[in-house]
Amino acid sequence: MSFLELAKSRYSVRKYEGRPVEPEKLEALLEAAKLAPTGCDNQPLHIYVLQSPEARAKAAKCTRCTFGAPLVFLICYDTNTSWKREYDGYRCGEFDASIVVTHLALEATDLGLGTCIVAWFDPAETRQQFALPDNLVPLAFLPCGYPAAEPAPRHFERKAVSEFTTIL
Ligand SMILES: Cc1cc2nc3c(=O)[nH]c(=O)nc-3n(C[C@H](O)[C@H](O)[C@H](O)COP(=O)(O)O)c2cc1C
């Protein structure tokens, strides 16, 4: 599959089969996360792999968007170790973690799995449920599993390329 075919195949899955994600697929997903580039290669990531019913129940207390997935990732970044731009002090942990989320979502698609990137969660509840240290910022939940139903792809509703590009 070409990259464009892979990107077109990914869509937000909001209904999952109950069957678990195989350990070798989980391993491949985490390998894809590991390969994501980060600012200055600082790798300020921490990923919680929520598989047990208890862990997924905790996730469901933080967001209504776990969609019954058999596996949920919680992607965080470390504010102590993310690369800092000297000009203005900007730290790129959120940037880094976003790329990790993208790698996970695209690798999942390649493995025949579905995901949905979830930013609609309660950060304070998330900190509490997972006892996050102060330096870890939760960026996204990512439910993952085998899609239960065919989607209505939304790619075709995207803006035209000319609407978001400026060619100089
Ligand atoms: C940063 C970000 C946050 C998102 N948060 C949520 C969310 O909290 N709940 C949800 O159901 N979908 C969420 N989505 C999924 C988007 O709604 C979805 O990607 C968009 O509508 C395009 O559809 P597609 O993913 O099927 O191409 C999020 C996507 C992104 C990139």
The ligand as a Gaussian input file, in Angstrom:
#p B3LYP/6-31G(d) Opt

LIG

0 1
 C       -6.613000      16.538000      17.611000
 C       -7.831000      15.694000      17.351000
 C       -8.756000      15.527000      18.367000
 C       -9.881000      14.722000      18.163000
 N      -10.729000      14.474000      19.212000
 C      -11.792000      13.652000      19.025000
 C      -12.628000      13.318000      20.136000
 O      -12.408000      13.732000      21.264000
 N      -13.674000      12.480000      19.905000
 C      -13.921000      11.952000      18.664000
 O      -14.887000      11.189000      18.531000
 N      -13.130000      12.249000      17.597000
 C      -12.083000      13.077000      17.756000
 N      -11.239000      13.347000      16.707000
 C      -11.506000      12.751000      15.397000
 C      -11.955000      13.803000      14.358000
 O      -13.291000      14.172000      14.623000
 C      -11.784000      13.178000      12.964000
 O      -10.425000      12.887000      12.749000
 C      -12.265000      14.129000      11.862000
 O      -13.661000      14.340000      11.973000
 C      -11.973000      13.581000      10.469000
 O      -12.526000      12.278000      10.304000
 P      -11.615000      11.015000       9.963000
 O      -10.656000      10.818000      11.110000
 O      -12.597000       9.866000       9.850000
 O      -10.889000      11.289000       8.686000
 C      -10.110000      14.123000      16.891000
 C       -9.152000      14.295000      15.886000
 C       -8.027000      15.046000      16.114000
 C       -6.981000      15.162000      15.020000

